[in-house]
């Protein structure tokens, strides 16, 4: 009967190497922290899937399209990741165009004190949106770093 002290030194060396590789893999994948990761969001699949009975009986579904046409040329389909946007209100144009709008607002002359007050409120709104955009860009950057690991 062989005991551990009767084994060749190469067995001990290969065990030590395997343990080091395992530890490195645990550190790279951060497996110790895996229990603290929240469950992922649920993905809704809109296309129909085969049921177990269909798979069992060998039913082959046919995907017959109901229409063949292209979208209008002015219709733009943009698929954006929720982690890639950096503006709080994308409908307010890009950041550069927002700065142009702000400079246009500042160049408008005011006739009454009420107009001055409205202009000041709109300017404050532009500044706050710019601050929120900066915060959102920072947050999205941090989320990207987290997703990279």
Buried (B, 14 or more C-beta within 10 A) or exposed (E): EEEEEEEEEEEEEEEEEEEEEEEEEEEEEEEEEEEEEEEEEEEEEEEEEEEEEEEEEEEEEEEEEEEEEEEEEEEEEEEEEEEEEBBBEEEBEEBEEBEEBBEEEEEEEEEEEEEEEEBEEBEEEBEEBBEEBEEBBEEBEEEEEEEEE
